[in-house]
Amino acid sequence: MTDLHPSFAPGFQARPWWWEAAEPPDRDAPLPDHAQVAIVGGGYAGLSAALTLRRLGHQAVVLDAERIGWGASSRNGGMVSGGLKVASGTLEKTLGKEEARRIALTCAASFPFIEETIAREGIECDYVRCGRYVGAWTPAHYEAMASKVAWIAEITGLPAEMIPKSRQREFLGSDHYHGGMAAAATGSLHPGKYARGLAAAAERAGAVLVDGVRVKGIAQQGGGFRIATDKGELSADAVLVATNGYSLDRRGTASPWLARRLVPLNSYIIATEELPQEVIDRLFPGRRMISDSKRVLNYFRPSPDGRRVLWGGRASFRSVTAQDSAPVLHATMTDTFPELRDSRITHAWTGYVAFTFDGLPHIGVQDGIHYAAGCQGSGVAMATWLGHNAALKIAGAANERFALDGLPFPTRPTYNGHPWFLPLVGGWYKLRDRLDRMAA
Ligand SMILES: Cc1cc2nc3c(=O)[nH]c(=O)nc-3n(C[C@H](O)[C@H](O)[C@H](O)COP(=O)(O)OP(=O)(O)OC[C@H]3O[C@@H](n4cnc5c(N)ncnc54)[C@H](O)[C@@H]3O)c2cc1C
């Protein structure tokens, strides 16, 4: 029985620790009959789009099946970066040097954009530009990172450097990795507070936020759209679907076309009980965000108040409960930080991220319906950026082509949005991580 596992603290809760300070609230706005722009999905992408549309003078209504900010946007690790992992892959081979560079610069631009948004809107979300340390799982991974470090510094315009294992303790209180990379273009925030603050900014600007309304279908009608929901219908002149990892749902799917192009994947996080200050200082010198180079990666950080460790990863490729995943994450955490063996878990939670078959985030239009999705598990800045750019497009206010707009958006034959293959692929990735480490 997992609830008797010694790693659980008394009073353990299977819900985001972030919600202790910023649980997405219930709203009671009625469903309007008409929206100039209807936005389906009230996460960072939908809210950012609503904010931009309002600033450009367009009326925007955000519809969320649950609560505004309830999805990945109030559950994530709060690590803010420009999604460069996406752009540093094999893009040059598939798209050519010039387009790959345009995409990399576009991804990197999400980082200053979120910083500007937080500052301009006065969003109190514990934002700090703290930098990131990426631990190398093997010496070969270290070499691969070293070959990209100059490129990352150039694209982000901020320093990035390789840290040999002999210096690792300046960045991380563990010898678990074979050195790593320290990159300055990363910040940290409290995701629940950021979702709440972005919602407040959109509302202040005049957007209407409606929760508890599930969109079940969108059809073209005249020059606009009819949107069927579980609370009745509304019409709209334009529609943006920003449902990301929550796109497919048996209770109603806004865009089956989009769901067929996204692979939803659970990511899991645990929070430890409060730890002595000197422990946090020793484990996280400089209070950076940490991730590693494994195929099945770990990501971890101190909580914004500097009292807990928040440890995240893909504990399972089957959709297990947060409670079942917690002991697995605890064991991984203590592999890296053995001194946390006796520290117990107060919270565990999960949420869906969305991967795409080409590894890229996308905005675009299909059958007249706009979409913004596919942040590959790294969407705090990117979803904010995608929503903004989708809004510029809807408003006809984009000055230049956004590099992630209108790219071919692949799916797979017979794929309907239900990733039955994940346990197989995930098992293979885990095995390869183990083999790589054994050979290191
Ligand atoms: C555990 C976890 C850790 C993560 N860590 C990080 C991190 O540290 N750094 C980082 O950059 N990214 C991270 N991410 C990813 C990041 O949180 C997401 O990329 C981002 O929040 C996506 O925002 P979004 O607005 O596109 O989608 P979401 O915030 O998921 O919002 C989608 C919304 O759509 C609604 N919806 C779905 N279908 C319908 C429908 N039919 N009708 C009405 N509403 C509907 C849902 O209720 C949901 O609220 C993490 C994600 C998770 C789950």
The ligand as an SDF file (V2000), in Angstrom:
LIG
                    3D

 53 58  0  0  0  0  0  0  0  0999 V2000
    4.3400   18.4090  -13.9250 C   0  0  0  0  0  0  0  0  0  0  0  0
    4.7600   19.4010  -14.9910 C   0  0  0  0  0  0  0  0  0  0  0  0
    5.9790   20.0410  -14.8770 C   0  0  0  0  0  0  0  0  0  0  0  0
    6.3570   20.9910  -15.8460 C   0  0  0  0  0  0  0  0  0  0  0  0
    7.4990   21.7170  -15.6400 N   0  0  0  0  0  0  0  0  0  0  0  0
    7.8020   22.7180  -16.4860 C   0  0  0  0  0  0  0  0  0  0  0  0
    8.8800   23.5930  -16.2040 C   0  0  0  0  0  0  0  0  0  0  0  0
    9.5210   23.5100  -15.1530 O   0  0  0  0  0  0  0  0  0  0  0  0
    9.1860   24.5510  -17.1180 N   0  0  0  0  0  0  0  0  0  0  0  0
    8.4670   24.7040  -18.2610 C   0  0  0  0  0  0  0  0  0  0  0  0
    8.7930   25.5970  -19.0720 O   0  0  0  0  0  0  0  0  0  0  0  0
    7.3900   23.9270  -18.5310 N   0  0  0  0  0  0  0  0  0  0  0  0
    7.0280   22.9630  -17.6670 C   0  0  0  0  0  0  0  0  0  0  0  0
    5.9140   22.2100  -17.8910 N   0  0  0  0  0  0  0  0  0  0  0  0
    5.1200   22.4770  -19.1030 C   0  0  0  0  0  0  0  0  0  0  0  0
    4.2160   23.7010  -18.9610 C   0  0  0  0  0  0  0  0  0  0  0  0
    3.5360   23.6760  -17.7310 O   0  0  0  0  0  0  0  0  0  0  0  0
    3.2020   23.6950  -20.1110 C   0  0  0  0  0  0  0  0  0  0  0  0
    3.9020   23.6340  -21.3590 O   0  0  0  0  0  0  0  0  0  0  0  0
    2.3070   24.9280  -20.1320 C   0  0  0  0  0  0  0  0  0  0  0  0
    1.7380   25.1830  -18.8730 O   0  0  0  0  0  0  0  0  0  0  0  0
    1.2130   24.7220  -21.1810 C   0  0  0  0  0  0  0  0  0  0  0  0
    0.2860   25.7850  -21.0960 O   0  0  0  0  0  0  0  0  0  0  0  0
   -1.0080   25.7230  -21.9800 P   0  0  0  0  0  0  0  0  0  0  0  0
   -1.7590   26.9740  -21.7570 O   0  0  0  0  0  0  0  0  0  0  0  0
   -0.6480   25.4120  -23.3940 O   0  0  0  0  0  0  0  0  0  0  0  0
   -1.8230   24.4330  -21.4600 O   0  0  0  0  0  0  0  0  0  0  0  0
   -2.4700   24.0750  -20.0450 P   0  0  0  0  0  0  0  0  0  0  0  0
   -1.9760   24.9480  -18.9530 O   0  0  0  0  0  0  0  0  0  0  0  0
   -2.3360   22.6090  -19.8660 O   0  0  0  0  0  0  0  0  0  0  0  0
   -4.0060   24.4680  -20.2450 O   0  0  0  0  0  0  0  0  0  0  0  0
   -4.8690   23.7480  -21.0920 C   0  0  0  0  0  0  0  0  0  0  0  0
   -6.2860   23.9890  -20.5720 C   0  0  0  0  0  0  0  0  0  0  0  0
   -7.2280   23.5510  -21.5680 O   0  0  0  0  0  0  0  0  0  0  0  0
   -8.3820   23.1620  -20.8880 C   0  0  0  0  0  0  0  0  0  0  0  0
   -9.1940   22.3400  -21.8010 N   0  0  0  0  0  0  0  0  0  0  0  0
   -8.8550   21.1690  -22.3930 C   0  0  0  0  0  0  0  0  0  0  0  0
   -9.8460   20.7410  -23.2000 N   0  0  0  0  0  0  0  0  0  0  0  0
  -10.8470   21.6490  -23.1150 C   0  0  0  0  0  0  0  0  0  0  0  0
  -12.1380   21.7440  -23.7020 C   0  0  0  0  0  0  0  0  0  0  0  0
  -12.6090   20.8170  -24.5570 N   0  0  0  0  0  0  0  0  0  0  0  0
  -12.9170   22.8140  -23.3900 N   0  0  0  0  0  0  0  0  0  0  0  0
  -12.4810   23.7720  -22.5350 C   0  0  0  0  0  0  0  0  0  0  0  0
  -11.2420   23.7060  -21.9320 N   0  0  0  0  0  0  0  0  0  0  0  0
  -10.4420   22.6650  -22.2290 C   0  0  0  0  0  0  0  0  0  0  0  0
   -7.8520   22.3850  -19.6830 C   0  0  0  0  0  0  0  0  0  0  0  0
   -8.8210   22.3110  -18.6420 O   0  0  0  0  0  0  0  0  0  0  0  0
   -6.6160   23.2110  -19.3010 C   0  0  0  0  0  0  0  0  0  0  0  0
   -6.8650   24.1190  -18.2380 O   0  0  0  0  0  0  0  0  0  0  0  0
    5.5100   21.2450  -16.9600 C   0  0  0  0  0  0  0  0  0  0  0  0
    4.2910   20.5980  -17.0750 C   0  0  0  0  0  0  0  0  0  0  0  0
    3.8950   19.6770  -16.0900 C   0  0  0  0  0  0  0  0  0  0  0  0
    2.5590   18.9980  -16.2140 C   0  0  0  0  0  0  0  0  0  0  0  0
  1  2  1  0
  2  3  1  0
  2 52  2  0
  3  4  2  0
  4  5  1  0
  4 50  1  0
  5  6  2  0
  6  7  1  0
  6 13  1  0
  7  8  2  0
  7  9  1  0
  9 10  1  0
 10 11  2  0
 10 12  1  0
 12 13  2  0
 13 14  1  0
 14 15  1  0
 14 50  1  0
 15 16  1  0
 16 17  1  0
 16 18  1  0
 18 19  1  0
 18 20  1  0
 20 21  1  0
 20 22  1  0
 22 23  1  0
 23 24  1  0
 24 25  2  0
 24 26  1  0
 24 27  1  0
 27 28  1  0
 28 29  2  0
 28 30  1  0
 28 31  1  0
 31 32  1  0
 32 33  1  0
 33 34  1  0
 33 48  1  0
 34 35  1  0
 35 36  1  0
 35 46  1  0
 36 37  1  0
 36 45  1  0
 37 38  2  0
 38 39  1  0
 39 40  1  0
 39 45  2  0
 40 41  1  0
 40 42  2  0
 42 43  1  0
 43 44  2  0
 44 45  1  0
 46 47  1  0
 46 48  1  0
 48 49  1  0
 50 51  2  0
 51 52  1  0
 52 53  1  0
M  END
$$$$
